[in-house]
């Protein structure tokens, strides 16, 4: 179990998401703050979803 998973309410998926935004230690999470970390996570995954949606739309247009 990693250091982040030892924190309350932090499971494997949350650790993965935190790592995605560059947070790998409890100290980094504390320094960033939970609200900012969550905001960054939402931004990263929002961008990924938008990118995936654009790819699907482009693929569908090519098939026409």
C-alpha positions as CSV (number, residue, x, y, z in Angstrom):
1,X,0.0,0.0,0.0
2,X,1.4,3.4,-1.0
3,X,1.5,6.5,1.3
4,X,-1.5,8.1,-0.4
5,X,-3.7,5.0,0.1
6,X,-3.1,5.2,3.9
7,X,-5.0,8.5,3.9
8,X,-8.8,8.5,4.7
9,X,-11.1,8.1,1.7
10,X,-8.2,7.6,-0.7
11,X,-8.5,4.3,-2.7
12,X,-6.6,2.9,-5.7
13,X,-8.6,4.9,-8.2
14,X,-8.1,8.2,-6.4
15,X,-4.4,7.4,-6.1
16,X,-4.3,6.9,-9.9
17,X,-6.1,10.2,-10.5
18,X,-3.8,12.0,-8.1
19,X,-0.8,10.6,-9.8
20,X,-2.2,11.7,-13.2
21,X,-2.0,15.3,-11.9
22,X,1.5,14.9,-10.4
23,X,0.6,14.2,-6.8
24,X,2.4,11.2,-5.5
25,X,2.8,11.9,-1.8
26,X,0.6,13.0,1.1
27,X,2.8,16.1,1.5
28,X,2.2,17.1,-2.1
29,X,-1.6,16.7,-1.6
30,X,-1.5,18.8,1.6
31,X,0.5,21.5,-0.2
32,X,-1.9,21.6,-3.1
33,X,-5.0,21.3,-1.0
34,X,-7.9,18.9,-1.6
35,X,-10.1,21.4,-3.4
36,X,-7.4,22.3,-5.9
37,X,-6.4,18.7,-6.4
38,X,-10.0,17.7,-7.1
39,X,-10.4,20.7,-9.5
40,X,-7.2,19.6,-11.3
41,X,-8.5,16.0,-11.6
42,X,-11.8,17.2,-13.0
43,X,-9.9,19.4,-15.6
44,X,-7.7,16.6,-16.7
45,X,-10.5,14.1,-17.2
46,X,-12.7,16.7,-18.8
47,X,-10.0,17.4,-21.4
48,X,-9.6,13.6,-22.0
49,X,-13.4,13.2,-22.5
50,X,-13.5,16.1,-24.9
51,X,-10.5,14.7,-26.9
52,X,-12.1,11.3,-27.1
53,X,-15.4,12.8,-28.2
54,X,-13.6,14.8,-31.0
55,X,-11.9,11.6,-32.1
56,X,-15.3,9.7,-32.3
57,X,-16.9,12.6,-34.3
58,X,-14.0,12.7,-36.8
59,X,-14.2,8.9,-37.2
60,X,-17.9,9.0,-37.8
61,X,-17.5,11.8,-40.4
62,X,-14.9,9.8,-42.3
63,X,-17.3,6.8,-42.6
64,X,-20.0,8.9,-44.3
